[in-house]
Amino acid sequence: MKPDITTVPILALDKYLGRWYEIARIDNRFERGIGNAIAEYSLNPNGTIKVVNSGVDIKTGRVKSAVGKAKTTSVPGLLRVSFFWIFYSDYRVLAVAENYKWALVGGSSSKYLWILSRRPELSEEELALVLSEASRRGYDTDRLIYPWK
């Protein structure tokens, strides 16, 4: 089943920028073996968004980071992100808390899903809410891993 990848109708970029802790993700090749993952978004002078993803290599204990850029699109909640030259991927904000405490982010397929939070943990109630939204959209939440645990 193809997931519902409809983005939020409104994304206040100024509220979205800043530090996000990765609470859970569907494991993917570019983050495999990374724990304690953090994403930081800031505005570049040219209007693009600087993206810095970092985390700890669970085998070596070393911090790894990747710097990329994102651009907004005409679709609210849809960013195009690149970490490699001119190749861009969808970054879809699927849901966000009213106070921007957490966000559910996906890609263009069911292979990518992230639960992000402004803190390294979410309350059980908040996590249950986000997991329910991911399930409602057709994501297999049993595939999620929790890199802060």
N, CA, C and O atoms as CSV, one atom per row, in Angstrom:
chain,resi,resn,atom,element,x,y,z
A,1,MET,N,N,0.829,-1.184,0.000
A,1,MET,CA,C,0.000,0.000,0.000
A,1,MET,C,C,0.874,1.249,0.000
A,1,MET,O,O,1.829,1.360,0.769
A,2,LYS,N,N,0.540,2.150,-0.846
A,2,LYS,CA,C,1.283,3.402,-0.930
A,2,LYS,C,C,0.810,4.334,0.189
A,2,LYS,O,O,-0.394,4.509,0.377
A,3,PRO,N,N,1.748,4.936,0.935
A,3,PRO,CA,C,1.331,5.802,2.039
A,3,PRO,C,C,0.782,7.143,1.549
A,3,PRO,O,O,1.051,7.578,0.430
A,4,ASP,N,N,0.016,7.770,2.412
A,4,ASP,CA,C,-0.477,9.123,2.163
A,4,ASP,C,C,0.661,10.083,2.490
A,4,ASP,O,O,1.014,10.262,3.655
A,5,ILE,N,N,1.232,10.698,1.457
A,5,ILE,CA,C,2.376,11.600,1.663
A,5,ILE,C,C,1.968,13.068,1.509
A,5,ILE,O,O,2.790,13.924,1.180
A,6,THR,N,N,0.697,13.337,1.751
A,6,THR,CA,C,0.203,14.707,1.697
A,6,THR,C,C,0.879,15.535,2.794
A,6,THR,O,O,0.928,15.125,3.954
A,7,THR,N,N,1.385,16.676,2.418
A,7,THR,CA,C,2.083,17.529,3.388
A,7,THR,C,C,1.092,18.393,4.172
A,7,THR,O,O,-0.084,18.497,3.825
A,8,VAL,N,N,1.603,19.003,5.232
A,8,VAL,CA,C,0.784,19.913,6.026
A,8,VAL,C,C,0.324,21.072,5.139
A,8,VAL,O,O,1.039,21.461,4.216
A,9,PRO,N,N,-0.866,21.627,5.409
A,9,PRO,CA,C,-1.354,22.728,4.564
A,9,PRO,C,C,-0.605,24.033,4.788
A,9,PRO,O,O,-0.568,24.889,3.903
A,10,ILE,N,N,-0.011,24.191,5.962
A,10,ILE,CA,C,0.758,25.401,6.290
A,10,ILE,C,C,1.995,24.979,7.072
A,10,ILE,O,O,1.896,24.194,8.016
A,11,LEU,N,N,3.153,25.492,6.689
A,11,LEU,CA,C,4.379,25.266,7.447
A,11,LEU,C,C,5.025,26.621,7.689
A,11,LEU,O,O,5.452,27.292,6.750
A,12,ALA,N,N,5.092,27.016,8.947
A,12,ALA,CA,C,5.756,28.272,9.315
A,12,ALA,C,C,7.251,27.975,9.405
A,12,ALA,O,O,7.736,27.473,10.419
A,13,LEU,N,N,7.966,28.290,8.339
A,13,LEU,CA,C,9.380,27.949,8.258
A,13,LEU,C,C,10.172,28.527,9.423
A,13,LEU,O,O,11.067,27.865,9.949
A,14,ASP,N,N,9.854,29.762,9.838
A,14,ASP,CA,C,10.590,30.368,10.947
A,14,ASP,C,C,10.420,29.556,12.236
A,14,ASP,O,O,11.327,29.537,13.068
A,15,LYS,N,N,9.282,28.890,12.417
A,15,LYS,CA,C,9.068,28.047,13.600
A,15,LYS,C,C,9.707,26.674,13.425
A,15,LYS,O,O,10.070,26.023,14.404
A,16,TYR,N,N,9.841,26.236,12.174
A,16,TYR,CA,C,10.379,24.908,11.894
A,16,TYR,C,C,11.914,24.883,11.981
A,16,TYR,O,O,12.502,23.870,12.359
A,17,LEU,N,N,12.544,25.988,11.633
A,17,LEU,CA,C,14.006,26.043,11.676
A,17,LEU,C,C,14.502,25.770,13.096
A,17,LEU,O,O,13.763,25.945,14.065
A,18,GLY,N,N,15.747,25.344,13.206
A,18,GLY,CA,C,16.331,25.067,14.511
A,18,GLY,C,C,16.726,23.610,14.645
A,18,GLY,O,O,16.895,22.901,13.653
A,19,ARG,N,N,16.871,23.176,15.889
A,19,ARG,CA,C,17.359,21.830,16.194
A,19,ARG,C,C,16.198,20.863,16.396
A,19,ARG,O,O,15.218,21.159,17.080
A,20,TRP,N,N,16.348,19.692,15.772
A,20,TRP,CA,C,15.392,18.598,15.925
A,20,TRP,C,C,16.148,17.332,16.295
A,20,TRP,O,O,17.194,17.036,15.717
A,21,TYR,N,N,15.624,16.591,17.249
A,21,TYR,CA,C,16.173,15.295,17.632
A,21,TYR,C,C,15.364,14.209,16.921
A,21,TYR,O,O,14.135,14.252,16.878
A,22,GLU,N,N,16.078,13.251,16.374
A,22,GLU,CA,C,15.416,12.155,15.683
A,22,GLU,C,C,14.983,11.126,16.716
A,22,GLU,O,O,15.813,10.420,17.288
A,23,ILE,N,N,13.685,11.047,16.950
A,23,ILE,CA,C,13.136,10.107,17.928
A,23,ILE,C,C,13.065,8.707,17.331
A,23,ILE,O,O,13.391,7.725,17.999
A,24,ALA,N,N,12.644,8.618,16.090
A,24,ALA,CA,C,12.515,7.325,15.421
A,24,ALA,C,C,12.664,7.532,13.920
A,24,ALA,O,O,12.455,8.627,13.398
A,25,ARG,N,N,13.031,6.451,13.242
A,25,ARG,CA,C,13.124,6.498,11.781
A,25,ARG,C,C,12.956,5.094,11.236
A,25,ARG,O,O,13.193,4.104,11.929
A,26,ILE,N,N,12.545,5.029,9.985
A,26,ILE,CA,C,12.675,3.780,9.247
A,26,ILE,C,C,14.126,3.766,8.794
A,26,ILE,O,O,14.591,4.691,8.129
A,27,ASP,N,N,14.832,2.707,9.160
A,27,ASP,CA,C,16.262,2.666,8.870
A,27,ASP,C,C,16.496,2.817,7.372
A,27,ASP,O,O,15.729,2.307,6.554
A,28,ASN,N,N,17.553,3.516,7.031
A,28,ASN,CA,C,17.885,3.763,5.626
A,28,ASN,C,C,19.393,3.691,5.461
A,28,ASN,O,O,20.137,3.777,6.438
A,29,ARG,N,N,19.836,3.535,4.239
A,29,ARG,CA,C,21.265,3.289,3.990
A,29,ARG,C,C,22.162,4.440,4.419
A,29,ARG,O,O,23.293,4.201,4.841
A,30,PHE,N,N,21.692,5.683,4.325
A,30,PHE,CA,C,22.583,6.796,4.643
A,30,PHE,C,C,22.636,7.111,6.133
A,30,PHE,O,O,23.455,7.931,6.548
A,31,GLU,N,N,21.789,6.486,6.954
A,31,GLU,CA,C,21.858,6.671,8.400
A,31,GLU,C,C,22.136,5.360,9.139
A,31,GLU,O,O,22.142,5.332,10.370
A,32,ARG,N,N,22.362,4.297,8.406
A,32,ARG,CA,C,22.558,2.999,9.052
A,32,ARG,C,C,23.733,3.081,10.032
A,32,ARG,O,O,24.801,3.596,9.701
A,33,GLY,N,N,23.511,2.563,11.243
A,33,GLY,CA,C,24.567,2.543,12.251
A,33,GLY,C,C,24.753,3.854,12.996
A,33,GLY,O,O,25.723,4.009,13.738
A,34,ILE,N,N,23.842,4.796,12.811
A,34,ILE,CA,C,23.946,6.104,13.466
A,34,ILE,C,C,22.928,6.181,14.601
A,34,ILE,O,O,21.758,5.846,14.419
A,35,GLY,N,N,23.378,6.621,15.761
A,35,GLY,CA,C,22.503,6.848,16.910
A,35,GLY,C,C,22.556,8.313,17.313
A,35,GLY,O,O,23.366,9.081,16.795
A,36,ASN,N,N,21.692,8.689,18.235
A,36,ASN,CA,C,21.651,10.070,18.756
A,36,ASN,C,C,21.663,11.105,17.631
A,36,ASN,O,O,22.418,12.077,17.673
A,37,ALA,N,N,20.824,10.883,16.640
A,37,ALA,CA,C,20.816,11.749,15.462
A,37,ALA,C,C,20.116,13.081,15.736
A,37,ALA,O,O,19.088,13.145,16.410
A,38,ILE,N,N,20.706,14.123,15.195
A,38,ILE,CA,C,20.188,15.487,15.332
A,38,ILE,C,C,20.207,16.137,13.956
A,38,ILE,O,O,21.145,15.945,13.182
A,39,ALA,N,N,19.167,16.904,13.658
A,39,ALA,CA,C,19.120,17.694,12.426
A,39,ALA,C,C,18.978,19.156,12.831
A,39,ALA,O,O,18.175,19.498,13.699
A,40,GLU,N,N,19.768,20.012,12.193
A,40,GLU,CA,C,19.686,21.449,12.460
A,40,GLU,C,C,19.448,22.172,11.151
A,40,GLU,O,O,20.153,21.967,10.163
A,41,TYR,N,N,18.424,23.032,11.169
A,41,TYR,CA,C,18.037,23.783,9.983
A,41,TYR,C,C,18.193,25.268,10.261
A,41,TYR,O,O,17.723,25.772,11.281
A,42,SER,N,N,18.859,25.964,9.344
A,42,SER,CA,C,19.013,27.418,9.477
A,42,SER,C,C,18.917,28.049,8.090
A,42,SER,O,O,19.183,27.407,7.074
A,43,LEU,N,N,18.535,29.301,8.077
A,43,LEU,CA,C,18.339,30.006,6.815
A,43,LEU,C,C,19.665,30.542,6.293
A,43,LEU,O,O,20.405,31.200,7.023
A,44,ASN,N,N,19.965,30.260,5.033
A,44,ASN,CA,C,21.134,30.818,4.359
A,44,ASN,C,C,20.781,32.210,3.832
A,44,ASN,O,O,19.605,32.508,3.621
A,45,PRO,N,N,21.795,33.072,3.615
A,45,PRO,CA,C,21.525,34.411,3.086
A,45,PRO,C,C,20.780,34.411,1.749
A,45,PRO,O,O,20.043,35.351,1.452
A,46,ASN,N,N,20.968,33.356,0.938
A,46,ASN,CA,C,20.309,33.308,-0.377
A,46,ASN,C,C,18.886,32.739,-0.319
A,46,ASN,O,O,18.256,32.543,-1.358
A,47,GLY,N,N,18.382,32.474,0.880
A,47,GLY,CA,C,17.022,31.984,1.025
A,47,GLY,C,C,16.889,30.474,1.077
A,47,GLY,O,O,15.817,29.959,1.396
A,48,THR,N,N,17.972,29.748,0.765
A,48,THR,CA,C,17.926,28.295,0.925
A,48,THR,C,C,18.109,27.971,2.408
A,48,THR,O,O,18.380,28.856,3.220
A,49,ILE,N,N,17.960,26.723,2.738
A,49,ILE,CA,C,18.052,26.276,4.122
A,49,ILE,C,C,19.292,25.402,4.268
A,49,ILE,O,O,19.483,24.443,3.521
A,50,LYS,N,N,20.123,25.746,5.234
A,50,LYS,CA,C,21.285,24.910,5.549
A,50,LYS,C,C,20.796,23.758,6.412
A,50,LYS,O,O,20.079,23.962,7.392
A,51,VAL,N,N,21.192,22.540,6.036
A,51,VAL,CA,C,20.811,21.340,6.761
A,51,VAL,C,C,22.080,20.675,7.277
A,51,VAL,O,O,22.974,20.343,6.499
A,52,VAL,N,N,22.157,20.482,8.589
A,52,VAL,CA,C,23.290,19.774,9.178
A,52,VAL,C,C,22.733,18.588,9.957
A,52,VAL,O,O,22.067,18.756,10.979
A,53,ASN,N,N,23.015,17.394,9.461
A,53,ASN,CA,C,22.602,16.166,10.145
A,53,ASN,C,C,23.828,15.583,10.828
A,53,ASN,O,O,24.887,15.458,10.212
A,54,SER,N,N,23.690,15.230,12.086
A,54,SER,CA,C,24.810,14.626,12.797
A,54,SER,C,C,24.298,13.498,13.678
A,54,SER,O,O,23.115,13.422,14.010
A,55,GLY,N,N,25.218,12.633,14.043
A,55,GLY,CA,C,24.879,11.514,14.911
A,55,GLY,C,C,26.144,10.764,15.263
A,55,GLY,O,O,27.222,11.051,14.743
A,56,VAL,N,N,26.001,9.808,16.146
A,56,VAL,CA,C,27.139,9.039,16.634
A,56,VAL,C,C,27.166,7.687,15.933
A,56,VAL,O,O,26.168,6.967,15.903
A,57,ASP,N,N,28.328,7.354,15.369
A,57,ASP,CA,C,28.530,6.036,14.782
A,57,ASP,C,C,28.537,5.041,15.941
A,57,ASP,O,O,29.403,5.114,16.813
A,58,ILE,N,N,27.581,4.114,15.958
A,58,ILE,CA,C,27.448,3.236,17.116
A,58,ILE,C,C,28.605,2.237,17.253
A,58,ILE,O,O,28.794,1.659,18.324
A,59,LYS,N,N,29.369,2.030,16.192
A,59,LYS,CA,C,30.514,1.116,16.283
A,59,LYS,C,C,31.761,1.811,16.809
A,59,LYS,O,O,32.502,1.241,17.610
A,60,THR,N,N,31.996,3.046,16.360
A,60,THR,CA,C,33.246,3.731,16.714
A,60,THR,C,C,33.070,4.789,17.798
A,60,THR,O,O,34.043,5.185,18.439
A,61,GLY,N,N,31.840,5.248,18.006
A,61,GLY,CA,C,31.604,6.322,18.973
A,61,GLY,C,C,31.926,7.701,18.429
A,61,GLY,O,O,31.802,8.692,19.149
A,62,ARG,N,N,32.336,7.783,17.175
A,62,ARG,CA,C,32.673,9.080,16.566
A,62,ARG,C,C,31.431,9.782,16.055
A,62,ARG,O,O,30.481,9.154,15.588
A,63,VAL,N,N,31.463,11.107,16.157
A,63,VAL,CA,C,30.366,11.906,15.616
A,63,VAL,C,C,30.576,12.047,14.110
A,63,VAL,O,O,31.664,12.388,13.643
A,64,LYS,N,N,29.518,11.778,13.373
A,64,LYS,CA,C,29.535,11.961,11.915
A,64,LYS,C,C,28.535,13.056,11.589
A,64,LYS,O,O,27.504,13.193,12.247
A,65,SER,N,N,28.852,13.821,10.577
A,65,SER,CA,C,27.888,14.845,10.167
A,65,SER,C,C,27.889,14.992,8.652
A,65,SER,O,O,28.862,14.679,7.967
A,66,ALA,N,N,26.763,15.479,8.165
A,66,ALA,CA,C,26.605,15.741,6.734
A,66,ALA,C,C,25.924,17.097,6.604
A,66,ALA,O,O,24.947,17.385,7.295
A,67,VAL,N,N,26.456,17.926,5.708
A,67,VAL,CA,C,25.896,19.254,5.482
A,67,VAL,C,C,25.254,19.268,4.108
A,67,VAL,O,O,25.858,18.856,3.117
A,68,GLY,N,N,24.033,19.745,4.066
A,68,GLY,CA,C,23.313,19.831,2.810
A,68,GLY,C,C,22.545,21.131,2.731
A,68,GLY,O,O,22.733,22.049,3.529
A,69,LYS,N,N,21.675,21.176,1.740
A,69,LYS,CA,C,20.851,22.378,1.581
A,69,LYS,C,C,19.450,21.944,1.178
A,69,LYS,O,O,19.242,20.868,0.617
A,70,ALA,N,N,18.514,22.803,1.477
A,70,ALA,CA,C,17.125,22.542,1.103
A,70,ALA,C,C,16.548,23.797,0.488
A,70,ALA,O,O,16.989,24.913,0.762
A,71,LYS,N,N,15.550,23.585,-0.350
A,71,LYS,CA,C,14.828,24.722,-0.910
A,71,LYS,C,C,13.342,24.490,-0.723
A,71,LYS,O,O,12.858,23.359,-0.768
A,72,THR,N,N,12.641,25.568,-0.515
A,72,THR,CA,C,11.195,25.484,-0.401
A,72,THR,C,C,10.610,25.282,-1.793
A,72,THR,O,O,11.282,25.495,-2.802
A,73,THR,N,N,9.362,24.872,-1.829
A,73,THR,CA,C,8.652,24.685,-3.090
A,73,THR,C,C,7.327,25.438,-3.002
A,73,THR,O,O,7.023,26.057,-1.982
A,74,SER,N,N,6.559,25.384,-4.056
A,74,SER,CA,C,5.246,26.033,-4.042
A,74,SER,C,C,4.230,25.245,-3.212
A,74,SER,O,O,3.134,25.736,-2.939
A,75,VAL,N,N,4.596,24.017,-2.811
A,75,VAL,CA,C,3.714,23.183,-1.991
A,75,VAL,C,C,4.108,23.370,-0.525
A,75,VAL,O,O,5.251,23.090,-0.162
A,76,PRO,N,N,3.190,23.836,0.326
A,76,PRO,CA,C,3.530,23.994,1.747
A,76,PRO,C,C,3.966,22.656,2.346
A,76,PRO,O,O,3.348,21.626,2.079
A,77,GLY,N,N,5.021,22.670,3.148
A,77,GLY,CA,C,5.490,21.452,3.798
A,77,GLY,C,C,6.361,20.557,2.944
A,77,GLY,O,O,6.849,19.535,3.426
A,78,LEU,N,N,6.569,20.917,1.684
A,78,LEU,CA,C,7.432,20.126,0.808
A,78,LEU,C,C,8.716,20.894,0.551
A,78,LEU,O,O,8.712,21.968,-0.051
A,79,LEU,N,N,9.813,20.319,1.021
A,79,LEU,CA,C,11.137,20.873,0.735
A,79,LEU,C,C,11.858,19.903,-0.191
A,79,LEU,O,O,11.544,18.714,-0.237
A,80,ARG,N,N,12.809,20.422,-0.912
A,80,ARG,CA,C,13.693,19.593,-1.737
A,80,ARG,C,C,15.068,19.690,-1.102
A,80,ARG,O,O,15.609,20.787,-0.966
A,81,VAL,N,N,15.649,18.544,-0.705
A,81,VAL,CA,C,16.889,18.507,0.062
A,81,VAL,C,C,17.980,17.813,-0.738
A,81,VAL,O,O,17.744,16.807,-1.408
A,82,SER,N,N,19.190,18.380,-0.649
A,82,SER,CA,C,20.336,17.789,-1.342
A,82,SER,C,C,21.539,17.717,-0.416
A,82,SER,O,O,21.897,18.692,0.244
A,83,PHE,N,N,22.148,16.551,-0.382
A,83,PHE,CA,C,23.420,16.378,0.320
A,83,PHE,C,C,24.526,16.052,-0.670
A,83,PHE,O,O,25.692,15.936,-0.293
A,84,PHE,N,N,24.156,15.905,-1.935
A,84,PHE,CA,C,25.144,15.516,-2.933
A,84,PHE,C,C,24.907,16.274,-4.227
A,84,PHE,O,O,23.997,15.949,-4.990
A,85,TRP,N,N,25.712,17.262,-4.465
A,85,TRP,CA,C,25.783,18.012,-5.703
A,85,TRP,C,C,24.415,18.534,-6.104
A,85,TRP,O,O,23.845,19.357,-5.388
A,86,ILE,N,N,23.864,18.075,-7.240
A,86,ILE,CA,C,22.592,18.615,-7.735
A,86,ILE,C,C,21.425,17.642,-7.555
A,86,ILE,O,O,20.346,17.856,-8.107
A,87,PHE,N,N,21.638,16.588,-6.793
A,87,PHE,CA,C,20.605,15.575,-6.633
A,87,PHE,C,C,19.741,15.904,-5.418
A,87,PHE,O,O,20.231,15.943,-4.289
A,88,TYR,N,N,18.465,16.137,-5.658
A,88,TYR,CA,C,17.532,16.534,-4.603
A,88,TYR,C,C,16.508,15.441,-4.350
A,88,TYR,O,O,16.123,14.708,-5.261
A,89,SER,N,N,16.071,15.343,-3.098
A,89,SER,CA,C,15.031,14.397,-2.695
A,89,SER,C,C,13.923,15.149,-1.975
A,89,SER,O,O,14.128,16.237,-1.436
A,90,ASP,N,N,12.747,14.541,-1.983
A,90,ASP,CA,C,11.626,15.128,-1.252
A,90,ASP,C,C,11.831,15.015,0.246
A,90,ASP,O,O,12.305,13.999,0.754
A,91,TYR,N,N,11.466,16.072,0.934
A,91,TYR,CA,C,11.411,16.128,2.395
A,91,TYR,C,C,10.021,16.650,2.682
A,91,TYR,O,O,9.746,17.835,2.491
A,92,ARG,N,N,9.138,15.769,3.144
A,92,ARG,CA,C,7.725,16.106,3.295
A,92,ARG,C,C,7.342,16.177,4.765
A,92,ARG,O,O,7.381,15.169,5.469
A,93,VAL,N,N,6.974,17.359,5.226
A,93,VAL,CA,C,6.462,17.505,6.582
A,93,VAL,C,C,5.003,17.057,6.528
A,93,VAL,O,O,4.140,17.755,5.996
A,94,LEU,N,N,4.749,15.877,7.090
A,94,LEU,CA,C,3.432,15.253,7.024
A,94,LEU,C,C,2.511,15.736,8.139
A,94,LEU,O,O,1.300,15.857,7.956
A,95,ALA,N,N,3.099,16.004,9.278
A,95,ALA,CA,C,2.340,16.502,10.433
A,95,ALA,C,C,3.309,17.234,11.338
A,95,ALA,O,O,4.491,16.898,11.412
A,96,VAL,N,N,2.797,18.230,12.020
A,96,VAL,CA,C,3.621,18.977,12.970
A,96,VAL,C,C,2.716,19.426,14.113
A,96,VAL,O,O,1.567,19.810,13.900
A,97,ALA,N,N,3.253,19.370,15.326
A,97,ALA,CA,C,2.477,19.818,16.479
A,97,ALA,C,C,2.194,21.308,16.342
A,97,ALA,O,O,2.979,22.045,15.746
A,98,GLU,N,N,1.089,21.739,16.888
A,98,GLU,CA,C,0.709,23.149,16.808
A,98,GLU,C,C,1.820,24.066,17.346
A,98,GLU,O,O,2.036,25.165,16.835
A,99,ASN,N,N,2.514,23.594,18.381
A,99,ASN,CA,C,3.598,24.378,18.980
A,99,ASN,C,C,4.979,23.997,18.433
A,99,ASN,O,O,6.006,24.421,18.965
A,100,TYR,N,N,4.989,23.206,17.382
A,100,TYR,CA,C,6.234,22.762,16.724
A,100,TYR,C,C,7.153,21.998,17.687
A,100,TYR,O,O,8.376,22.107,17.595
A,101,LYS,N,N,6.572,21.233,18.600
A,101,LYS,CA,C,7.338,20.381,19.520
A,101,LYS,C,C,7.763,19.082,18.867
A,101,LYS,O,O,8.785,18.505,19.238
A,102,TRP,N,N,6.983,18.610,17.890
A,102,TRP,CA,C,7.319,17.381,17.179
A,102,TRP,C,C,6.879,17.507,15.722
A,102,TRP,O,O,6.051,18.346,15.366
A,103,ALA,N,N,7.462,16.644,14.900
A,103,ALA,CA,C,7.099,16.628,13.477
A,103,ALA,C,C,7.197,15.195,12.963
A,103,ALA,O,O,8.021,14.404,13.422
A,104,LEU,N,N,6.343,14.890,12.008
A,104,LEU,CA,C,6.390,13.626,11.283
A,104,LEU,C,C,6.804,13.971,9.861
A,104,LEU,O,O,6.141,14.756,9.184
A,105,VAL,N,N,7.914,13.372,9.412
A,105,VAL,CA,C,8.493,13.717,8.117
A,105,VAL,C,C,8.672,12.451,7.290
A,105,VAL,O,O,9.104,11.416,7.798
A,106,GLY,N,N,8.333,12.550,6.016
A,106,GLY,CA,C,8.509,11.422,5.116
A,106,GLY,C,C,9.195,11.846,3.836
A,106,GLY,O,O,9.510,13.018,3.631
A,107,GLY,N,N,9.416,10.879,2.992
A,107,GLY,CA,C,9.975,11.144,1.677
A,107,GLY,C,C,8.897,10.940,0.629
A,107,GLY,O,O,7.712,11.147,0.894
A,108,SER,N,N,9.308,10.537,-0.551
A,108,SER,CA,C,8.339,10.335,-1.630
A,108,SER,C,C,7.828,8.895,-1.678
A,108,SER,O,O,7.034,8.549,-2.552
A,109,SER,N,N,8.283,8.049,-0.737
A,109,SER,CA,C,7.830,6.658,-0.697
A,109,SER,C,C,7.774,6.194,0.762
A,109,SER,O,O,8.130,6.936,1.678
A,110,SER,N,N,7.324,4.960,0.955
A,110,SER,CA,C,7.219,4.411,2.313
A,110,SER,C,C,8.568,4.004,2.890
A,110,SER,O,O,8.639,3.560,4.036
A,111,LYS,N,N,9.638,4.148,2.115
A,111,LYS,CA,C,10.976,3.780,2.595
A,111,LYS,C,C,11.531,4.785,3.603
A,111,LYS,O,O,12.470,4.471,4.334
A,112,TYR,N,N,10.964,5.981,3.649
A,112,TYR,CA,C,11.518,7.027,4.498
A,112,TYR,C,C,10.448,7.589,5.427
A,112,TYR,O,O,9.366,7.982,4.992
A,113,LEU,N,N,10.779,7.615,6.719
A,113,LEU,CA,C,9.902,8.213,7.713
A,113,LEU,C,C,10.729,8.561,8.932
A,113,LEU,O,O,11.560,7.774,9.387
A,114,TRP,N,N,10.487,9.753,9.454
A,114,TRP,CA,C,11.172,10.207,10.658
A,114,TRP,C,C,10.164,10.815,11.625
A,114,TRP,O,O,9.212,11.480,11.218
A,115,ILE,N,N,10.391,10.574,12.913
A,115,ILE,CA,C,9.673,11.288,13.963
A,115,ILE,C,C,10.713,12.174,14.629
A,115,ILE,O,O,11.713,11.688,15.158
A,116,LEU,N,N,10.466,13.483,14.599
A,116,LEU,CA,C,11.404,14.463,15.134
A,116,LEU,C,C,10.784,15.176,16.331
A,116,LEU,O,O,9.564,15.309,16.433
A,117,SER,N,N,11.648,15.629,17.231
A,117,SER,CA,C,11.194,16.340,18.417
A,117,SER,C,C,12.202,17.428,18.776
A,117,SER,O,O,13.382,17.336,18.437
A,118,ARG,N,N,11.732,18.430,19.448
A,118,ARG,CA,C,12.631,19.494,19.919
A,118,ARG,C,C,13.472,19.033,21.111
A,118,ARG,O,O,14.468,19.668,21.459
A,119,ARG,N,N,13.065,17.928,21.731
A,119,ARG,CA,C,13.809,17.337,22.852
A,119,ARG,C,C,14.223,15.912,22.461
A,119,ARG,O,O,13.657,15.345,21.527
A,120,PRO,N,N,15.197,15.331,23.161
A,120,PRO,CA,C,15.618,13.965,22.811
A,120,PRO,C,C,14.581,12.889,23.113
A,120,PRO,O,O,14.809,11.713,22.829
A,121,GLU,N,N,13.445,13.279,23.686
A,121,GLU,CA,C,12.393,12.291,23.916
A,121,GLU,C,C,11.027,12.956,23.837
A,121,GLU,O,O,10.890,14.163,24.038
A,122,LEU,N,N,10.030,12.146,23.541
A,122,LEU,CA,C,8.638,12.594,23.539
A,122,LEU,C,C,7.924,11.884,24.678
A,122,LEU,O,O,8.322,10.793,25.086
A,123,SER,N,N,6.883,12.496,25.183
A,123,SER,CA,C,6.077,11.807,26.179
A,123,SER,C,C,5.409,10.609,25.504
A,123,SER,O,O,5.309,10.560,24.278
A,124,GLU,N,N,4.957,9.652,26.300
A,124,GLU,CA,C,4.271,8.484,25.742
A,124,GLU,C,C,3.041,8.904,24.952
A,124,GLU,O,O,2.736,8.319,23.912
A,125,GLU,N,N,2.334,9.917,25.444
A,125,GLU,CA,C,1.130,10.392,24.766
A,125,GLU,C,C,1.462,11.015,23.418
A,125,GLU,O,O,0.790,10.755,22.419
A,126,GLU,N,N,2.518,11.851,23.399
A,126,GLU,CA,C,2.914,12.493,22.138
A,126,GLU,C,C,3.371,11.447,21.125
A,126,GLU,O,O,2.994,11.502,19.954
A,127,LEU,N,N,4.186,10.493,21.580
A,127,LEU,CA,C,4.681,9.458,20.676
A,127,LEU,C,C,3.514,8.626,20.137
A,127,LEU,O,O,3.475,8.308,18.949
A,128,ALA,N,N,2.570,8.276,21.005
A,128,ALA,CA,C,1.404,7.507,20.562
A,128,ALA,C,C,0.616,8.275,19.500
A,128,ALA,O,O,0.132,7.686,18.533
A,129,LEU,N,N,0.491,9.582,19.682
A,129,LEU,CA,C,-0.219,10.418,18.709
A,129,LEU,C,C,0.482,10.406,17.348
A,129,LEU,O,O,-0.163,10.247,16.311
A,130,VAL,N,N,1.791,10.573,17.360
A,130,VAL,CA,C,2.552,10.600,16.110
A,130,VAL,C,C,2.525,9.225,15.440
A,130,VAL,O,O,2.350,9.130,14.225
A,131,LEU,N,N,2.695,8.176,16.216
A,131,LEU,CA,C,2.642,6.822,15.655
A,131,LEU,C,C,1.271,6.527,15.051
A,131,LEU,O,O,1.175,5.881,14.008
A,132,SER,N,N,0.227,6.996,15.697
A,132,SER,CA,C,-1.127,6.816,15.182
A,132,SER,C,C,-1.287,7.530,13.835
A,132,SER,O,O,-1.885,6.989,12.904
A,133,GLU,N,N,-0.750,8.742,13.744
A,133,GLU,CA,C,-0.820,9.490,12.478
A,133,GLU,C,C,-0.038,8.771,11.380
A,133,GLU,O,O,-0.501,8.691,10.242
A,134,ALA,N,N,1.137,8.251,11.711
A,134,ALA,CA,C,1.940,7.520,10.723
A,134,ALA,C,C,1.191,6.271,10.250
A,134,ALA,O,O,1.164,5.976,9.055
A,135,SER,N,N,0.594,5.552,11.175
A,135,SER,CA,C,-0.186,4.349,10.816
A,135,SER,C,C,-1.384,4.719,9.954
A,135,SER,O,O,-1.662,4.064,8.949
A,136,ARG,N,N,-2.087,5.767,10.349
A,136,ARG,CA,C,-3.256,6.215,9.593
A,136,ARG,C,C,-2.883,6.522,8.146
A,136,ARG,O,O,-3.677,6.307,7.231
A,137,ARG,N,N,-1.674,7.023,7.953
A,137,ARG,CA,C,-1.205,7.380,6.612
A,137,ARG,C,C,-0.695,6.168,5.830
A,137,ARG,O,O,-0.354,6.294,4.654
A,138,GLY,N,N,-0.638,4.998,6.468
A,138,GLY,CA,C,-0.239,3.801,5.751
A,138,GLY,C,C,1.206,3.378,5.948
A,138,GLY,O,O,1.682,2.503,5.225
A,139,TYR,N,N,1.921,3.965,6.898
A,139,TYR,CA,C,3.303,3.566,7.185
A,139,TYR,C,C,3.304,2.379,8.136
A,139,TYR,O,O,2.444,2.276,9.012
A,140,ASP,N,N,4.264,1.489,7.964
A,140,ASP,CA,C,4.447,0.347,8.852
A,140,ASP,C,C,5.323,0.804,10.022
A,140,ASP,O,O,6.549,0.824,9.912
A,141,THR,N,N,4.700,1.163,11.120
A,141,THR,CA,C,5.450,1.715,12.257
A,141,THR,C,C,6.279,0.653,12.973
A,141,THR,O,O,7.137,0.994,13.787
A,142,ASP,N,N,6.041,-0.630,12.686
A,142,ASP,CA,C,6.880,-1.685,13.263
A,142,ASP,C,C,8.290,-1.637,12.692
A,142,ASP,O,O,9.208,-2.219,13.269
A,143,ARG,N,N,8.476,-0.953,11.569
A,143,ARG,CA,C,9.802,-0.827,10.958
A,143,ARG,C,C,10.641,0.284,11.576
A,143,ARG,O,O,11.827,0.408,11.270
A,144,LEU,N,N,10.035,1.096,12.446
A,144,LEU,CA,C,10.764,2.216,13.044
A,144,LEU,C,C,11.821,1.725,14.022
A,144,LEU,O,O,11.608,0.764,14.762
A,145,ILE,N,N,12.956,2.399,14.012
A,145,ILE,CA,C,13.995,2.181,15.029
A,145,ILE,C,C,14.097,3.478,15.841
A,145,ILE,O,O,13.735,4.554,15.366
A,146,TYR,N,N,14.589,3.352,17.058
A,146,TYR,CA,C,14.639,4.486,17.992
A,146,TYR,C,C,16.101,4.747,18.362
A,146,TYR,O,O,16.625,4.130,19.290
A,147,PRO,N,N,16.766,5.666,17.635
A,147,PRO,CA,C,18.225,5.844,17.793
A,147,PRO,C,C,18.673,6.498,19.103
A,147,PRO,O,O,19.875,6.561,19.359
A,148,TRP,N,N,17.752,6.988,19.943
A,148,TRP,CA,C,18.158,7.572,21.239
A,148,TRP,C,C,18.026,6.569,22.368
A,148,TRP,O,O,18.321,6.894,23.519
A,149,LYS,N,N,17.591,5.361,22.062
A,149,LYS,CA,C,17.403,4.355,23.116
A,149,LYS,C,C,18.512,3.347,23.091
A,149,LYS,O,O,18.524,2.423,23.904
